[in-house]
Amino acid sequence: MEIISLLENISYAENHPSAQVLINNAYSKEIRITFREGQEMKAHKAPYPIIVEVVEGFIDFGVGVERYPLPKGSLISLEGNIVHDLRATADSIVRLSLYKGDQIERVQQAVEGQ
């Protein structure tokens, strides 16, 4: 059993969003991504389905040419290999739920714009 808070020990990076692994067990990978207003994750894709939850703030979520405004409390799920991007229009905290086979390093590269 693990008990983790999405809202404690928050840290932000200066030039790009910041990702912290909260849970990585035999069943799931849960990552907290923090954004300062204006920070973004450029277009990228995950090889497996993902779920994104906006815990705090407001995210402008892009899928292809479509934009989706995601206020606090919103959830969005994507199938694998769907190109998407995120831009914070306010300081934001996002929870990313990954398929167990996905790689945390891939997320870190996307967060850092690599």
Backbone as CSV, one residue per row, in Angstrom:
resi,resn,N_x,N_y,N_z,CA_x,CA_y,CA_z,C_x,C_y,C_z
1,MET,0.852,-1.184,0.000,0.000,0.000,0.000,0.892,1.239,0.000
2,GLU,0.476,2.231,-0.778,1.167,3.524,-0.807,0.137,4.632,-0.641
3,ILE,0.460,5.630,0.143,-0.374,6.820,0.273,0.485,8.002,-0.155
4,ILE,0.036,8.679,-1.187,0.789,9.790,-1.779,-0.148,10.989,-1.916
5,SER,0.362,12.178,-1.701,-0.423,13.385,-1.916,-0.010,14.059,-3.222
6,LEU,-0.988,14.392,-4.024,-0.720,15.156,-5.244,-0.386,16.614,-4.932
7,LEU,-0.735,17.064,-3.726,-0.630,18.484,-3.407,0.466,18.828,-2.401
8,GLU,1.263,17.840,-1.994,2.365,18.115,-1.076,3.696,18.032,-1.812
9,ASN,4.683,18.753,-1.292,6.043,18.747,-1.844,6.065,19.107,-3.328
10,ILE,5.319,20.121,-3.675,5.234,20.593,-5.059,6.528,21.318,-5.412
11,SER,7.071,21.021,-6.602,8.231,21.758,-7.101,8.000,22.109,-8.561
12,TYR,8.515,23.238,-8.954,8.397,23.729,-10.327,9.788,23.897,-10.907
13,ALA,9.904,23.712,-12.207,11.149,23.998,-12.906,11.025,25.380,-13.530
14,GLU,12.153,25.995,-13.764,12.146,27.365,-14.272,11.756,27.468,-15.745
15,ASN,12.318,26.621,-16.595,12.162,26.798,-18.042,11.235,25.804,-18.731
16,HIS,10.728,24.836,-17.986,9.849,23.824,-18.566,9.053,23.186,-17.437
17,PRO,8.001,22.441,-17.765,7.271,21.749,-16.695,8.205,20.811,-15.930
18,SER,7.738,20.361,-14.780,8.516,19.458,-13.935,7.699,18.195,-13.688
19,ALA,8.332,17.032,-13.808,7.644,15.753,-13.606,8.235,15.019,-12.409
20,GLN,7.365,14.518,-11.536,7.780,13.717,-10.394,6.982,12.421,-10.405
21,VAL,7.684,11.300,-10.301,7.025,10.000,-10.213,6.465,9.868,-8.804
22,LEU,5.159,9.637,-8.700,4.521,9.469,-7.404,4.361,7.999,-7.043
23,ILE,3.965,7.202,-8.015,3.785,5.762,-7.799,4.321,5.029,-9.018
24,ASN,5.107,4.003,-8.753,5.601,3.128,-9.816,5.654,1.731,-9.215
25,ASN,4.543,1.008,-9.363,4.481,-0.320,-8.779,4.142,-1.351,-9.858
26,ALA,3.777,-2.516,-9.464,3.498,-3.589,-10.419,2.251,-3.339,-11.255
27,TYR,1.440,-2.354,-10.860,0.151,-2.150,-11.525,0.036,-0.843,-12.291
28,SER,0.721,0.188,-11.839,0.534,1.475,-12.490,1.739,2.390,-12.321
29,LYS,1.718,3.448,-13.111,2.692,4.526,-12.997,1.891,5.816,-12.932
30,GLU,2.068,6.558,-11.859,1.371,7.828,-11.658,2.418,8.922,-11.546
31,ILE,2.280,9.935,-12.369,3.258,11.020,-12.438,2.547,12.347,-12.231
32,ARG,3.167,13.217,-11.418,2.664,14.586,-11.246,3.509,15.495,-12.119
33,ILE,2.843,16.291,-12.938,3.541,17.271,-13.769,3.072,18.647,-13.321
34,THR,4.041,19.499,-12.960,3.709,20.855,-12.544,4.134,21.832,-13.633
35,PHE,3.275,22.807,-13.863,3.490,23.819,-14.893,3.368,25.198,-14.255
36,ARG,4.250,26.083,-14.585,4.035,27.507,-14.345,3.214,28.032,-15.525
37,GLU,2.468,29.085,-15.288,1.679,29.682,-16.363,2.569,29.922,-17.579
38,GLY,2.120,29.492,-18.754,2.853,29.685,-19.995,3.770,28.526,-20.365
39,GLN,4.088,27.645,-19.430,4.930,26.498,-19.769,4.128,25.480,-20.572
40,GLU,4.838,24.716,-21.395,4.140,23.761,-22.246,4.941,22.493,-22.455
41,MET,4.221,21.467,-22.819,4.812,20.241,-23.331,4.482,20.243,-24.814
42,LYS,5.504,20.313,-25.638,5.303,20.356,-27.085,4.704,19.045,-27.582
43,ALA,4.259,19.045,-28.827,3.594,17.882,-29.413,4.442,16.621,-29.251
44,HIS,3.812,15.588,-28.757,4.456,14.299,-28.536,3.366,13.235,-28.520
45,LYS,3.754,11.982,-28.417,2.760,10.918,-28.316,3.272,9.829,-27.386
46,ALA,2.336,9.100,-26.830,2.652,7.971,-25.952,2.358,6.688,-26.720
47,PRO,3.161,5.661,-26.531,2.931,4.420,-27.266,1.731,3.625,-26.747
48,TYR,1.238,3.990,-25.565,0.110,3.298,-24.944,-0.942,4.326,-24.533
49,PRO,-2.142,3.892,-24.186,-3.154,4.835,-23.696,-2.685,5.555,-22.434
50,ILE,-3.173,6.789,-22.259,-2.869,7.593,-21.068,-4.156,8.230,-20.560
51,ILE,-4.114,8.661,-19.307,-5.174,9.477,-18.726,-4.504,10.682,-18.086
52,VAL,-5.029,11.866,-18.370,-4.516,13.112,-17.818,-5.623,13.741,-16.976
53,GLU,-5.286,14.112,-15.743,-6.229,14.792,-14.847,-5.646,16.144,-14.462
54,VAL,-6.438,17.203,-14.587,-6.013,18.523,-14.136,-6.436,18.652,-12.677
55,VAL,-5.449,18.630,-11.786,-5.693,18.685,-10.349,-5.862,20.130,-9.894
56,GLU,-5.065,21.008,-10.431,-5.114,22.448,-10.144,-4.828,23.199,-11.427
57,GLY,-5.378,24.398,-11.556,-5.042,25.262,-12.679,-5.914,25.059,-13.897
58,PHE,-5.310,25.306,-15.067,-6.043,25.265,-16.333,-5.061,24.897,-17.443
59,ILE,-5.397,23.874,-18.212,-4.543,23.385,-19.297,-5.270,23.527,-20.626
60,ASP,-4.583,24.085,-21.599,-5.048,24.110,-22.986,-4.443,22.864,-23.634
61,PHE,-5.284,21.882,-23.946,-4.845,20.570,-24.409,-5.105,20.458,-25.896
62,GLY,-4.070,20.171,-26.655,-4.212,20.053,-28.107,-4.090,18.622,-28.572
63,VAL,-4.987,18.259,-29.485,-4.936,16.966,-30.168,-5.090,17.276,-31.651
64,GLY,-4.000,17.110,-32.394,-4.031,17.511,-33.800,-4.285,19.001,-33.889
65,VAL,-5.291,19.408,-34.669,-5.619,20.830,-34.809,-6.695,21.271,-33.814
66,GLU,-7.246,20.341,-33.053,-8.290,20.664,-32.076,-7.669,21.098,-30.748
67,ARG,-8.321,22.054,-30.075,-7.894,22.514,-28.752,-9.023,22.215,-27.769
68,TYR,-8.643,21.763,-26.570,-9.614,21.433,-25.539,-9.248,22.163,-24.258
69,PRO,-10.115,23.055,-23.784,-9.845,23.736,-22.515,-10.148,22.786,-21.359
70,LEU,-9.159,22.558,-20.499,-9.311,21.632,-19.383,-9.122,22.373,-18.054
71,PRO,-10.217,22.765,-17.416,-10.100,23.402,-16.099,-9.857,22.365,-15.008
72,LYS,-9.562,22.853,-13.834,-9.374,22.009,-12.649,-10.494,20.981,-12.567
73,GLY,-10.113,19.721,-12.318,-11.094,18.649,-12.192,-11.356,17.880,-13.472
74,SER,-10.802,18.336,-14.592,-11.029,17.669,-15.878,-10.165,16.432,-16.022
75,LEU,-10.702,15.443,-16.722,-9.974,14.239,-17.098,-10.075,14.075,-18.600
76,ILE,-8.996,13.620,-19.206,-9.026,13.304,-20.633,-8.244,12.006,-20.818
77,SER,-8.773,11.121,-21.639,-8.062,9.876,-21.940,-7.740,9.847,-23.422
78,LEU,-6.583,9.308,-23.737,-6.142,9.197,-25.122,-5.676,7.781,-25.398
79,GLU,-5.978,7.308,-26.575,-5.420,6.042,-27.036,-3.932,6.246,-27.308
80,GLY,-3.214,5.184,-27.469,-1.798,5.278,-27.787,-1.558,5.873,-29.158
81,ASN,-0.388,6.474,-29.336,0.078,7.039,-30.609,-0.760,8.197,-31.123
82,ILE,-1.387,8.947,-30.219,-2.127,10.159,-30.572,-1.243,11.358,-30.220
83,VAL,-0.909,12.165,-31.209,-0.073,13.345,-30.972,-0.886,14.377,-30.190
84,HIS,-0.286,14.888,-29.114,-0.964,15.865,-28.267,0.064,16.814,-27.650
85,ASP,-0.429,17.945,-27.164,0.423,18.911,-26.479,-0.376,19.533,-25.336
86,LEU,0.338,20.120,-24.373,-0.285,20.759,-23.227,0.349,22.118,-23.015
87,ARG,-0.492,23.115,-22.711,0.007,24.447,-22.376,-0.769,24.947,-21.169
88,ALA,-0.056,25.380,-20.152,-0.695,25.886,-18.934,-1.059,27.354,-19.117
89,THR,-2.324,27.676,-18.924,-2.750,29.070,-18.972,-2.840,29.662,-17.565
90,ALA,-2.505,28.838,-16.566,-2.354,29.250,-15.169,-1.390,28.249,-14.537
91,ASP,-0.799,28.589,-13.404,0.000,27.588,-12.695,-0.873,26.352,-12.517
92,SER,-0.335,25.180,-12.836,-1.167,23.976,-12.887,-0.441,22.753,-12.349
93,ILE,-1.244,21.814,-11.853,-0.770,20.496,-11.436,-1.583,19.469,-12.208
94,VAL,-0.878,18.559,-12.873,-1.510,17.540,-13.712,-1.071,16.169,-13.202
95,ARG,-2.014,15.260,-13.155,-1.706,13.859,-12.850,-1.758,13.074,-14.147
96,LEU,-0.696,12.360,-14.440,-0.599,11.536,-15.639,-0.573,10.080,-15.215
97,SER,-1.545,9.311,-15.705,-1.604,7.878,-15.433,-1.114,7.141,-16.667
98,LEU,-0.064,6.350,-16.475,0.548,5.629,-17.587,0.230,4.145,-17.523
99,TYR,0.161,3.555,-18.689,0.120,2.105,-18.826,1.431,1.568,-18.270
100,LYS,1.377,0.442,-17.601,2.568,-0.089,-16.936,3.751,-0.278,-17.893
101,GLY,3.495,-0.612,-19.152,4.578,-0.832,-20.105,5.240,0.433,-20.610
102,ASP,4.651,1.598,-20.342,5.217,2.861,-20.811,6.457,3.206,-19.984
103,GLN,7.280,4.101,-20.519,8.547,4.457,-19.895,8.489,5.842,-19.256
104,ILE,8.888,5.934,-18.012,8.940,7.214,-17.310,9.941,8.139,-17.995
105,GLU,11.022,7.592,-18.514,12.034,8.404,-19.203,11.451,9.114,-20.417
106,ARG,10.510,8.475,-21.093,9.856,9.098,-22.243,9.101,10.347,-21.803
107,VAL,8.430,10.250,-20.669,7.686,11.389,-20.141,8.650,12.512,-19.784
108,GLN,9.751,12.160,-19.118,10.731,13.177,-18.729,11.265,13.916,-19.961
109,GLN,11.528,13.187,-21.038,12.012,13.828,-22.268,10.953,14.759,-22.845
110,ALA,9.692,14.351,-22.823,8.620,15.205,-23.343,8.477,16.457,-22.494
111,VAL,8.575,16.323,-21.183,8.470,17.468,-20.280,9.588,18.460,-20.536
112,GLU,10.781,17.964,-20.771,11.937,18.839,-20.980,12.065,19.318,-22.416
113,GLY,11.120,18.919,-23.274,11.121,19.386,-24.660,12.144,18.715,-25.537
114,GLN,12.556,17.503,-25.195,13.564,16.790,-25.982,12.914,15.901,-27.015
